[in-house]
Amino acid sequence: MVQAQNMILRIALPTPLRRLFDYLPPQPIDPTSLISGIRVRVPFQTRTLVGILVEVVKETSVPLEKLKTALELLDKEPIFSEDIYQLCQWSASYYHYALGEVLAGALPVALRKGKPAEIKKKPVSIEGEREHPPELNPAQQEAITKIGDANEAFRVFLLDGVTGSGKTEVYLHAIADILAKDKQVLVLVPEISLTPQTIARFQARFQVPVIALHSSLSETERLQAWLLARSGEAKVVIGTRSAVFTPFQRLGLIIVDEEHDTSFKQQDRFRYHARDLAVMRASINQIPVVLGSATPSLESLLNVKRERYIYLSLPERAGTAQLPQYHLLDVRHLPMEEGLSSVLLESMRSHLQQGNQVMLFLNRRGFAPVLYCTQCAWIAACKRCDTRMVYHRTPPRLQCHHCDARREIPARCGECGEAALQPVGIGTQRLEDALQKYFPDVPIIRVDRDNTRRKGAMQNLLEQINENNSAILLGTQMLAKGHHFPHVTLVGVVDADSGLFSVDFRAAEQMGQLLLQVAGRAGRAEKPGTVLIQTRHPEHPLLQTLIQHGYSHFAATLLMEREQAVLPPFSHFAVFRAESYAEQHAAHFLSAIKEICTASAGAVTLLGPVPALIAKRKGVYCQHLLVKADRRGTLQHLLKNVLQHIEKLSPGHSVKWVLDVDPVEVV
């Protein structure tokens, strides 16, 4: 051991400040222990933090007498592999987020707290009989061949396969090729609920350790899974968006399933897009990445058009299954009972009598979206948000779906005092009550966030669905994502109109994707499927295009409209979001940012500041400033320059703000 001389530790700390911090090494110190990438515990203001050693330098701009001494080196080797560190550096630069925060976010919570990186778990067990692969159709075989021909080089494949076309089988064959080379695979999925069924299928096929990484794991479970991937014992890792930062010994392939899904975009703090980071990680590692979807994002389709991605098509369903038949039901001219038209009810009876399952989609949980006074038109509103309270029947309560505030259901109107309150509109709970009345002898299985909060609840519901032949499945979009229900022959969309007339330019794309994903649950086995879509606007051109010509034509139409309007992906957005308890503070802060942007050189358009669509949320007022540029480089250059000035504005504690690059929500 020696006394440190001319050794300054430059450390990335988990703070919002976009810079590194200099410290003296703990004394005495072995200079060979100062390795970039290890964790270091340091004093910071009145607390201690765990940071990452970025480099050891000989000079600092801080007077030596003012430098604090690091408390402890926590690792003997880098906690980050080189590719993960590069990915974090790129992410911090592209999304303009503090490197220390990005690095901390890439670690399991236990490691952020300074706990040792030690595997204490028994080896991953492999159970069940080996599953044998089914026979492939020509389109599947062609896709697998092209992925294999990537020959361990960076390629981005867009696997565009209709629902039920056997995309997972393509994934499995591609994974088998990688495992045969003694390499590992990362599979990203949008929903936690998809991981158990995916793990079971992958383990049955390969008989190798397959692990999950998602937010429902305990702190210890997540750490152990992370370490098993890093050690190379876990051969396949299946996880949600944060799993993109998982370290591997020998990563050979990345798969992003349902690549279009907005769940891959983080919506708070470090607002990265896991699909885009997966592509960047594949580039860093020089390996192929497969983006799969039945309804690809417009961004990915444009990348195919510009020959950046390789297009793979699965135009038909696998095996003998056929695509479902679609029918639009004009509810303006049909008798309705509790939101269900007579045609839909009669069709449900017919399918259930044949021993099949029916799935109803309603993307609105709770009993009713509004509690309304018939005397004075008062509506129960959230006191902390500019939104209405949702009426829930089980258990009885009013609940805000934005801040989770809850109140008892009042007996009388809060305005006029009359006992004239009525729940208005239909949610999944109300529809469940109605279905129990219409179909008293049929099991009704409701799937939404209210009854899937408990650990294992979603898996239990999926098991119930598979155990029952004749049953009604009722749910929100949770039910639509990637699940295989072989007994469902009828899908009913209760209300298809919410995405047709929205202020969000992405709403039509998301509406089309959701409708086709929901419809794709019908007729996935031998029996044909039918999809009935209830709407008040059957003549709407986008709805007609989607139903009559399919998603590819629908997406081409939207791309043409976006190009004409110079909207993403033909331009590039960033949004400054600010919030404060005093309404004017956030607006004033964004106005100051707007002045800085205006003074900076660059061909950009500035819109705002304007209140968010929900102007008040969780008791704070939200304002947005949109920055639009025709070229990505122009936007990035402006943001880099502007952020240097913004940090000097010093809004204090009265305003919290965040920068969202490539936002999926702009309202």
C-alpha positions in Angstrom: 0.0 0.0 0.0 1.2 3.5 -0.8 0.0 7.1 -0.1 -1.8 8.5 -3.1 0.1 11.2 -5.0 -1.3 13.0 -8.0 -4.2 10.6 -8.1 -7.6 12.2 -8.5 -10.7 10.0 -8.7 -13.2 11.3 -11.3 -16.5 9.8 -10.3 -20.0 9.7 -11.8 -22.6 10.2 -9.1 -26.4 9.6 -9.2 -27.3 13.3 -9.1 -29.1 15.4 -11.7 -26.0 17.5 -12.2 -24.5 16.8 -15.7 -20.9 16.5 -14.6 -18.3 14.3 -12.9 -17.0 14.9 -9.4 -13.4 14.8 -8.2 -12.3 13.0 -5.0 -9.1 11.9 -3.3 -8.6 8.2 -3.0 -9.0 6.5 0.4 -5.7 6.1 2.2 -3.6 4.0 2.0 -4.4 2.8 -1.5 -3.1 0.2 -3.9 -2.9 2.1 -7.2 -3.7 -1.1 -9.1 -7.1 -1.2 -7.4 -8.2 2.0 -9.1 -9.9 0.5 -12.1 -12.4 2.4 -14.2 -15.9 1.0 -13.7 -15.7 0.0 -10.1 -18.2 1.3 -7.5 -16.9 3.9 -4.9 -18.7 5.1 -1.8 -18.2 8.8 -1.3 -19.4 11.7 0.9 -21.7 14.1 -0.9 -23.1 17.1 0.8 -24.7 15.7 4.0 -25.1 12.1 2.8 -23.1 9.3 1.3 -23.6 8.1 -2.3 -22.4 5.1 -4.4 -20.8 6.3 -7.7 -18.9 4.8 -10.5 -15.2 5.5 -11.0 -14.8 6.9 -14.6 -11.1 7.7 -14.7 -8.1 8.5 -12.5 -6.5 11.8 -13.4 -3.5 13.8 -12.2 -5.0 17.3 -12.2 -8.2 18.9 -11.1 -9.7 22.4 -11.3 -10.8 22.1 -7.6 -8.2 23.2 -5.0 -6.8 20.1 -3.4 -7.6 21.3 0.1 -11.3 21.4 -0.9 -11.4 17.8 -2.3 -13.2 15.3 -0.1 -11.8 11.8 0.3 -13.6 8.8 -1.0 -14.7 6.4 1.7 -14.5 3.0 0.2 -13.8 1.0 -3.0 -16.6 -1.5 -3.3 -15.4 -3.7 -6.2 -12.2 -5.4 -7.3 -13.2 -5.5 -10.9 -15.5 -3.3 -13.0 -19.2 -3.7 -12.2 -19.9 -2.7 -15.8 -18.8 -4.6 -18.9 -17.3 -2.4 -21.6 -20.4 -2.6 -23.9 -22.8 -1.5 -21.1 -20.5 1.4 -20.2 -20.5 2.5 -23.8 -24.2 2.1 -24.0 -24.7 4.3 -20.9 -22.3 6.9 -22.2 -24.2 7.1 -25.5 -27.6 7.2 -23.7 -26.5 10.0 -21.4 -25.3 12.0 -24.5 -28.3 11.3 -26.7 -31.0 11.8 -24.0 -29.0 14.6 -22.3 -29.2 13.0 -18.9 -26.6 12.9 -16.2 -24.2 10.1 -16.7 -24.2 9.2 -13.0 -28.0 8.8 -13.0 -27.8 6.6 -16.2 -25.1 4.4 -14.7 -27.1 4.0 -11.5 -30.3 3.2 -13.3 -28.5 0.5 -15.2 -27.7 -1.3 -12.0 -30.0 -3.4 -9.7 -31.1 -1.5 -6.6 -29.0 -3.7 -4.4 -25.8 -2.7 -6.2 -26.8 1.0 -6.2 -26.9 0.7 -2.4 -23.4 -0.7 -2.3 -24.2 -4.3 -1.6 -21.7 -6.9 -2.8 -22.0 -8.4 -6.3 -22.1 -12.0 -5.1 -24.2 -14.9 -6.4 -25.8 -16.6 -3.5 -28.6 -18.4 -5.5 -28.5 -22.1 -6.3 -27.9 -22.9 -10.0 -31.0 -22.3 -12.2 -33.1 -25.4 -12.4 -34.4 -26.8 -15.7 -37.7 -28.6 -15.5 -40.2 -30.1 -17.9 -40.0 -32.2 -21.0 -38.2 -31.0 -24.0 -40.5 -29.4 -26.6 -39.9 -30.4 -30.2 -40.2 -27.6 -32.8 -43.1 -27.7 -35.2 -42.7 -27.8 -39.0 -41.9 -24.4 -40.4 -43.7 -22.7 -43.4 -41.6 -21.2 -46.2 -41.9 -17.6 -44.9 -40.6 -18.7 -41.4 -37.8 -20.7 -42.9 -36.7 -17.7 -45.1 -36.7 -15.4 -42.1 -34.6 -17.8 -40.0 -32.1 -18.2 -42.9 -31.7 -14.4 -43.4 -31.1 -13.9 -39.6 -28.6 -16.7 -39.6 -26.8 -15.2 -42.6 -26.0 -12.1 -40.5 -23.0 -14.2 -39.5 -22.4 -12.6 -36.2 -22.4 -9.0 -37.6 -24.6 -6.0 -36.8 -27.9 -6.2 -38.6 -31.3 -4.9 -37.7 -34.2 -7.1 -38.9 -37.8 -6.0 -38.8 -39.9 -9.2 -38.5 -43.4 -8.1 -39.7 -45.7 -11.0 -39.0 -49.5 -11.0 -38.8 -50.9 -12.1 -35.4 -50.5 -15.9 -35.0 -47.9 -16.1 -37.8 -45.3 -17.9 -35.7 -43.0 -15.0 -34.9 -42.0 -16.7 -31.6 -41.0 -19.9 -33.6 -38.7 -17.7 -35.7 -37.2 -16.3 -32.5 -36.7 -19.8 -31.1 -34.9 -21.1 -34.2 -32.7 -18.0 -34.2 -31.9 -18.4 -30.5 -31.1 -22.1 -31.1 -28.4 -21.1 -33.6 -26.9 -18.7 -31.1 -26.9 -21.2 -28.2 -25.2 -23.7 -30.4 -22.3 -21.3 -30.6 -22.2 -21.1 -26.7 -23.5 -17.5 -26.7 -26.3 -15.8 -24.8 -29.5 -14.1 -25.9 -31.5 -11.1 -24.6 -35.3 -11.0 -25.3 -37.1 -7.8 -24.5 -40.9 -7.9 -24.0 -43.3 -5.0 -23.2 -45.2 -6.5 -20.4 -44.3 -8.4 -17.2 -47.3 -10.7 -17.8 -45.6 -12.0 -20.9 -42.5 -13.3 -19.2 -43.8 -16.4 -17.4 -45.3 -18.0 -20.5 -42.3 -17.0 -22.6 -39.9 -18.5 -20.0 -41.8 -21.8 -19.9 -41.8 -22.1 -23.6 -38.1 -21.2 -24.0 -37.0 -23.6 -21.2 -39.1 -26.5 -22.7 -37.4 -25.9 -26.1 -33.8 -25.5 -25.1 -33.3 -27.1 -21.7 -31.0 -24.3 -20.7 -31.2 -21.8 -17.8 -33.7 -19.0 -18.8 -34.2 -16.2 -16.3 -36.6 -13.2 -16.1 -35.7 -9.6 -15.3 -38.5 -7.1 -14.5 -39.7 -4.7 -11.8 -41.9 -7.2 -9.9 -38.8 -9.1 -8.7 -37.6 -8.5 -5.2 -34.3 -6.6 -4.7 -32.5 -9.8 -4.1 -34.1 -11.7 -6.9 -33.2 -9.0 -9.4 -29.6 -8.9 -8.2 -29.2 -12.6 -8.5 -30.7 -12.7 -12.0 -28.5 -9.9 -13.1 -25.4 -11.7 -11.8 -26.4 -15.0 -13.4 -26.5 -13.2 -16.8 -23.2 -11.5 -16.1 -21.5 -14.8 -15.1 -22.8 -16.5 -18.3 -24.8 -19.2 -16.4 -28.1 -17.8 -17.7 -28.2 -18.5 -21.4 -31.4 -16.6 -22.2 -32.6 -13.5 -20.4 -36.2 -12.4 -20.9 -37.1 -9.0 -19.5 -38.9 -5.7 -19.8 -37.3 -2.4 -20.9 -34.6 -2.0 -18.1 -33.2 -5.5 -19.0 -31.6 -3.8 -22.0 -28.8 -2.8 -19.6 -28.1 -6.5 -18.5 -24.5 -7.5 -18.7 -23.5 -10.8 -20.5 -20.4 -12.8 -20.9 -21.0 -13.5 -24.6 -24.1 -11.8 -26.0 -24.9 -13.1 -29.5 -28.4 -11.9 -30.3 -31.1 -9.4 -29.1 -34.8 -9.8 -29.8 -37.4 -7.0 -29.2 -40.9 -8.5 -29.2 -43.8 -6.2 -30.0 -41.3 -3.5 -30.9 -44.1 -1.0 -31.6 -45.3 -1.0 -27.9 -45.0 2.3 -26.1 -44.2 0.5 -22.9 -40.6 0.3 -24.1 -40.4 4.1 -23.5 -39.6 5.1 -20.0 -42.0 7.8 -18.9 -40.3 9.3 -16.0 -36.7 10.4 -14.9 -34.3 8.9 -17.5 -36.7 8.8 -20.5 -35.0 6.2 -22.8 -36.5 4.0 -25.4 -35.5 0.4 -24.8 -36.0 -0.6 -28.5 -33.7 2.1 -29.7 -31.1 1.3 -27.0 -31.4 -2.4 -28.1 -30.4 -1.4 -31.6 -27.5 0.7 -30.3 -26.3 -2.1 -28.0 -26.4 -4.5 -31.0 -24.3 -2.0 -32.9 -21.8 -1.7 -30.0 -21.5 -5.5 -29.8 -21.6 -6.1 -33.6 -24.4 -8.6 -33.3 -27.9 -8.9 -35.0 -31.1 -7.6 -33.4 -34.6 -8.7 -34.4 -37.5 -6.3 -33.9 -40.8 -8.2 -34.1 -44.4 -7.0 -34.4 -47.7 -7.7 -36.2 -48.1 -3.9 -36.3 -44.7 -2.3 -36.7 -44.0 1.3 -35.6 -43.9 3.9 -38.3 -40.3 4.6 -37.3 -39.2 1.0 -38.0 -41.2 0.9 -41.3 -39.4 4.1 -42.4 -36.1 2.6 -41.5 -36.9 -0.3 -43.8 -37.9 2.1 -46.6 -34.5 3.9 -46.1 -32.7 0.5 -46.2 -31.4 0.8 -42.7 -33.4 -2.3 -41.5 -33.8 -5.6 -43.3 -37.5 -6.5 -43.8 -38.7 -10.0 -43.0 -42.4 -10.8 -43.7 -44.7 -13.5 -42.3 -47.9 -12.7 -44.2 -49.9 -15.8 -43.1 -50.8 -17.5 -39.9 -48.8 -20.6 -38.9 -50.3 -24.1 -39.5 -53.9 -24.2 -40.6 -55.1 -21.1 -38.7 -56.7 -18.3 -40.8 -56.9 -14.6 -40.2 -60.2 -13.5 -38.6 -63.1 -11.8 -40.4 -63.7 -8.2 -39.5 -67.1 -6.5 -39.2 -67.9 -2.9 -38.2 -71.0 -2.4 -36.1 -72.6 1.0 -36.4 -74.0 1.4 -32.9 -75.9 4.5 -33.9 -78.5 2.3 -35.5 -78.5 -0.8 -33.2 -80.3 -1.5 -29.9 -77.8 -1.3 -27.1 -77.7 -2.9 -23.6 -75.0 -1.8 -21.2 -72.7 -0.9 -24.1 -73.2 -4.1 -26.0 -75.2 -4.0 -29.3 -77.8 -6.7 -30.0 -75.6 -8.0 -32.9 -72.6 -8.5 -30.6 -74.7 -10.1 -27.9 -76.3 -12.6 -30.3 -72.9 -13.5 -31.8 -71.6 -14.0 -28.3 -74.4 -16.5 -27.5 -73.7 -18.4 -30.7 -70.0 -18.8 -30.1 -70.5 -19.7 -26.4 -73.1 -22.4 -27.3 -70.5 -24.0 -29.5 -68.1 -24.3 -26.5 -65.8 -21.5 -27.6 -64.4 -18.5 -25.8 -65.4 -14.9 -26.4 -63.0 -12.0 -25.7 -64.4 -8.4 -25.1 -62.0 -5.5 -25.2 -62.7 -2.3 -23.3 -59.8 -0.1 -22.5 -61.4 1.6 -19.5 -61.1 0.0 -16.0 -63.4 0.7 -13.1 -67.2 0.7 -13.0 -67.9 4.0 -14.7 -65.7 6.9 -15.8 -68.0 9.6 -14.3 -70.2 10.1 -11.2 -72.8 12.6 -12.2 -75.5 14.6 -10.5 -78.7 14.5 -12.5 -80.0 17.7 -10.7 -77.2 20.2 -11.1 -74.7 18.4 -13.5 -72.0 18.2 -10.8 -69.2 15.7 -11.6 -66.9 14.1 -9.0 -63.5 15.5 -9.7 -60.0 14.8 -8.3 -58.9 17.5 -5.9 -55.2 17.0 -6.9 -55.6 16.6 -10.7 -57.6 18.3 -13.5 -59.5 15.1 -14.2 -62.6 13.2 -13.1 -62.7 10.5 -10.4 -63.5 7.0 -11.7 -66.4 5.2 -10.0 -65.3 1.7 -8.8 -67.8 -0.9 -7.5 -65.4 -3.5 -6.0 -64.4 -2.3 -3.5 -66.7 0.8 -3.6 -64.7 4.0 -4.0 -64.0 7.0 -6.2 -60.4 6.8 -7.6 -58.2 9.0 -9.7 -56.3 7.0 -12.3 -53.6 9.6 -12.4 -52.6 10.2 -8.8 -54.3 7.2 -7.2 -56.3 9.4 -4.8 -59.3 7.6 -3.3 -62.5 8.8 -1.7 -65.7 7.2 -0.4 -68.6 7.3 -2.7 -70.9 10.2 -1.5 -74.5 9.6 -0.8 -75.4 13.1 -2.0 -74.2 15.6 -4.5 -71.2 17.7 -3.3 -72.7 20.8 -5.0 -76.5 20.8 -4.5 -76.9 18.2 -1.8 -79.4 16.1 -3.6 -79.4 12.3 -3.6 -79.3 12.3 -7.4 -75.9 10.8 -8.2 -75.6 8.4 -11.1 -72.5 6.5 -12.5 -72.3 7.4 -16.2 -70.4 5.4 -18.9 -69.0 1.9 -18.9 -65.9 0.4 -17.4 -64.8 -3.2 -17.2 -66.4 -3.7 -13.8 -69.8 -2.5 -15.0 -69.5 -4.6 -18.1 -68.7 -7.6 -16.0 -71.9 -7.1 -14.0 -73.9 -6.9 -17.2 -72.3 -10.0 -18.6 -73.1 -12.0 -15.4 -76.8 -11.0 -15.9 -76.8 -12.0 -19.6 -74.7 -15.1 -19.3 -75.3 -16.4 -15.7 -73.8 -19.9 -16.4 -70.7 -18.8 -18.3 -67.4 -18.1 -16.5 -66.4 -14.5 -16.8 -62.7 -13.7 -16.4 -61.8 -10.0 -16.1 -58.2 -8.9 -16.7 -57.2 -5.4 -15.8 -54.8 -3.6 -13.5 -57.3 -3.7 -10.6 -57.2 -7.4 -10.3 -53.7 -8.2 -11.4 -51.7 -6.1 -8.9 -50.8 -9.0 -6.6 -47.8 -11.1 -7.5 -48.9 -14.2 -9.5 -52.4 -12.8 -10.1 -52.0 -12.5 -13.8 -50.6 -16.0 -14.1 -53.6 -17.4 -12.2 -56.0 -15.6 -14.5 -54.2 -17.0 -17.6 -54.4 -20.5 -16.2 -58.1 -20.0 -15.6 -58.5 -19.0 -19.3 -56.7 -22.1 -20.5 -58.6 -24.4 -18.1 -62.1 -23.3 -19.3 -63.5 -24.0 -22.7 -66.6 -21.9 -22.9 -65.8 -18.5 -21.2 -66.0 -14.8 -21.6 -62.6 -13.0 -21.3 -63.0 -9.3 -20.5 -60.2 -6.9 -20.2 -58.2 -3.8 -21.1 -55.1 -3.7 -23.3 -53.3 -6.0 -20.8 -55.3 -8.8 -22.4 -54.3 -7.9 -26.0 -50.5 -8.1 -25.8 -48.9 -11.2 -27.1 -51.1 -13.8 -25.4 -52.2 -17.0 -27.1 -55.8 -18.0 -26.4 -56.5 -21.0 -28.7 -60.2 -21.3 -27.7 -61.1 -17.7 -28.5 -63.2 -17.5 -31.7 -64.9 -14.2 -31.2 -63.4 -10.8 -30.3 -65.7 -7.9 -29.5 -64.3 -4.3 -29.4 -66.8 -2.5 -27.2 -65.7 1.1 -28.2 -63.2 1.7 -31.1 -63.6 5.5 -31.3 -61.3 6.8 -28.6 -58.3 7.0 -31.0 -60.1 8.5 -34.0 -60.4 12.1 -32.8 -57.4 12.8 -30.5 -55.1 15.8 -30.2 -52.1 13.5 -30.2 -50.8 12.9 -33.7 -49.7 9.3 -32.7 -53.3 8.4 -31.6 -54.4 6.9 -34.9 -51.3 4.8 -35.2 -51.7 3.5 -31.6 -55.5 2.9 -32.2 -54.7 0.8 -35.3 -52.0 -1.2 -33.5 -54.2 -1.9 -30.5 -57.3 -2.9 -32.6 -55.3 -5.4 -34.7 -53.5 -6.7 -31.6 -56.8 -7.3 -29.9 -58.4 -8.8 -33.0 -55.4 -11.1 -33.3 -56.5 -13.1 -30.3 -59.3 -14.6 -32.4 -59.1 -17.8 -34.4 -55.5 -18.7 -33.5 -56.1 -22.4 -33.7 -58.1 -24.6 -36.0 -61.4 -22.8 -35.6 -62.0 -19.6 -37.6 -62.2 -16.2 -35.8 -64.5 -13.3 -36.1 -64.0 -9.7 -34.9 -66.9 -7.3 -34.2 -65.9 -3.7 -33.8 -68.5 -1.3 -32.3 -68.2 2.3 -33.5 -70.2 5.5 -34.1 -68.0 6.3 -37.1 -67.9 3.3 -39.4 -67.2 5.6 -42.3 -64.0 7.0 -40.8 -61.3 6.6 -43.6 -58.6 5.3 -41.2 -60.9 2.7 -39.8 -62.0 1.7 -43.3 -58.4 1.5 -44.5 -57.4 -0.7 -41.5 -60.3 -3.1 -41.9 -60.5 -3.3 -45.7 -56.8 -3.2 -46.6 -54.8 -4.3 -43.5 -52.1 -2.7 -41.4 -49.5 -2.3 -44.2 -51.8 0.0 -46.2 -53.0 1.7 -43.0 -49.4 2.4 -42.0 -48.4 3.6 -45.5 -51.4 6.1 -45.3 -50.2 7.4 -41.9 -46.6 7.7 -43.1 -47.8 9.8 -46.1 -49.8 12.1 -43.8 -46.8 12.4 -41.4 -44.5 13.3 -44.2 -46.9 16.0 -45.5 -47.2 17.5 -42.0 -43.5 17.1 -41.3 -44.2 15.1 -38.1 -42.0 12.3 -36.7 -40.5 10.2 -38.1 -40.0 12.9 -40.7 -38.9 15.4 -38.1 -37.6 15.1 -34.6 -39.1 16.3 -31.3 -37.9 17.0 -27.8 -40.2 18.3 -25.0 -39.1 20.3 -21.9 -41.6 19.4 -19.2 -41.8 21.5 -16.1 -44.0 21.4 -13.0 -44.6 23.5 -10.0 -47.1 24.1 -7.2 -47.6 27.6 -8.4 -49.1 27.6 -11.9 -47.0 30.6 -13.2 -43.6 29.3 -12.0 -43.4 26.4 -14.5 -44.6 28.6 -17.4 -42.1 31.3 -16.5 -39.2 28.8 -16.4 -40.1 27.3 -19.8 -40.5 30.8 -21.2 -36.9 31.5 -20.1 -35.8 28.3 -21.8 -37.6 29.4 -25.0 -35.7 32.6 -25.0 -32.4 30.7 -24.7 -33.5 28.4 -27.6 -34.5 31.4 -29.7 -31.1 33.0 -29.1 -29.2 29.8 -30.1 -28.5 29.2 -33.7 -30.4 26.4 -35.3 -33.4 25.8 -37.6 -35.9 24.7 -35.0 -39.6 25.4 -34.3 -40.7 26.1 -30.7 -44.3 25.5 -29.5 -45.3 26.7 -26.1 -45.0 26.8 -23.2 -48.6 25.4 -22.9 -50.4 23.5 -20.1 -50.2 19.8 -20.4 -53.4 18.0 -21.5 -54.0 17.3 -17.8 -52.8 20.7 -16.6 -52.7 19.8 -12.9 -51.6 16.4 -11.7 -50.8 15.2 -8.2 -51.2 18.7 -7.0 -48.7 20.3 -9.3 -49.2 22.3 -12.5 -47.6 20.9 -15.6 -46.3 22.9 -18.6 -44.7 21.8 -21.9 -42.3 23.4 -24.4 -42.0 21.5 -27.6 -38.8 21.8 -29.7 -39.1 20.5 -33.3 -36.3 20.1 -35.9 -36.2 18.7 -39.4 -32.8 17.0 -38.7 -31.8 15.0 -35.7 -28.3 16.5 -35.6 -29.8 20.0 -35.5 -31.9 19.1 -32.5 -29.1 17.4 -30.6 -26.7 20.4 -31.2 -29.3 22.9 -30.0 -30.2 20.8 -26.9 -26.5 20.5 -25.9 -25.9 24.2 -26.2 -29.2 25.2 -24.4 -28.7 22.8 -21.4 -25.4 24.6 -20.6 -27.4 27.8 -20.1 -30.4 26.2 -18.4 -28.3 25.0 -15.5 -27.5 28.6 -14.8 -31.2 29.5 -14.6 -31.3 27.9 -11.2 -35.1 27.6 -10.8 -34.6 26.3 -7.2 -37.0 23.9 -5.6 -40.1 25.7 -6.9 -39.8 24.1 -10.4 -38.9 20.5 -11.3 -38.1 19.9 -15.0 -37.1 17.1 -17.3 -36.1 16.9 -21.0 -37.8 14.2 -23.0 -36.1 13.4 -26.3 -38.1 11.5 -28.9 -41.3 11.6 -26.7 -44.1 9.2 -27.4 -46.5 11.6 -25.7 -46.4 15.3 -26.6 -49.7 16.5 -25.0 
